[in-house]
Amino acid sequence: MTQKVLVFGDIGIDDTVALLYGYFKEEIEIVAVVADYGNISRENAIANINYVKKLLPQTPELQKVNFIAGASVPMTGELPELVTEIHGEYGLGPIVPPLQIANGVDENFYEVVEIIEKYRGELIIVNIGRLTSLATMFILYQSLMESVNAYYIMGGAFWVPGNITAVSEANFHGDPVAAAIVLNYANNVTIIPLNVTQHAIATPQMVNYIDRTGKIDILKPMLDYYYNFYKKRDPSIQGSPLHDVVTLMAIVHDDLLSYRKLPVTIIVTKDGVERGQSIADIRPYKNSKAKTHRIAFMLNYQRFYSDFMTVMSGRYF
C-alpha cells in the first residue's frame, strides 16, 4: 500500500536525497513538503526544492505535490544558526539554482491544515529538520493533529555523542522548545536518532555507481561535497550519513530498524552543552503513566544498502 507522506524539512543535502528517494520509491507518495529554516534559510530551501523539481520527470503525481513555506526562525526567538558550510548555500552542495527559481516565497502555511484534513486517518508526517513548523501545528490545531496516522521524527541522540554539542543533535538543539512541544502532544511517534542514522552511510563507491546509471545527475556532486565535509571532521568516516533517507525509509520497512518504547525528555535551555539533549528513561520503575515514544536503536545496514541502491539506481540489489 502506498503511504501518503507530508514532509517537514530544512532541505539540506540529506533532506534533498530523502526527497529524491521518496519520489522514486513506489510505496511512498509525498503529497507536500514544508520547507523550513535550519541547514539553510527558508527562502533558499524553497529555491532548492523548486530547482530539484524541475530536474525530475514531470509526472502527474509530481505536479500535485505542494511546496509550502514553513518557519523562518525557531520558537526560542533567536536568529537561526545556518550551516551552509555543511550543505552549501542552497542545500545542494556546490550547486546554485538559477536566480529566477531562488526568488520569491509564497506564504501558504495554511495549506498544511488542508492537507491534513484531506488525508485524515492515513497521513504520515515525516519531520527531518527543526520541529518549529510541526510544533506550530500542535499549538494552533491540536485536535486536528490527532487525525494524523503516525509521526516519524529524525532527531535526538541517546547515549551516543551529539553532532552539535557533546550530547545534542542538530534538529532538537536548533529549537528545543518545538521538540518538547511535539513530543508532549504527538501520538504514535517514532524517533529516528543519531544512534541509527550515523550508520546509514552512502560510500563513494555507492554514489559513483548510482551516478553511472544516469538516473540522478545531481546526486554525486551533492554527496561528494557532503562527504568531503565529514571527512575533514572525522577522517575515519567511510561515507556520507543519510540521516533523513533512513527516516523516510523506515515508514515502509519494518525490518530496517529495531526499537524500544521509552519516555523521552528534551532539555530546554537557551544555551549550554545540554541544550536540546534527548534523554530516554530506562528505569525499570519509571512512571507507568509517562508518555512513551518508539525509539530506533539499531540499523539493519544490509537492508538499508539494498533498498537505497535499488531505488536510487533503478537496478535490483
Secondary structure by P-SEA (a helix, b strand, c coil): cccbbbbbccccaaaaaaaaaaaacccccccbbbbbcccccaaaaaaaaaaaaaacccccccccbbbbbccccccccccccccccccccccccccccccccccccccccaaaaaaaaaacccbbbbbcccaaaaaaaaaccaaaaaaccbbbbbcccccccccccccccccccccaaaaaaaaacccbbbbbcccccccccccaaaaaaaaaaccccaaaaaaaaaaaaaaaaccccccccaaaaaaaaaacccccbbbbbbbbbbbbcccccccbbbbbbcccccccccbbbbbbcccaaaaaaaaaaaaaacccc
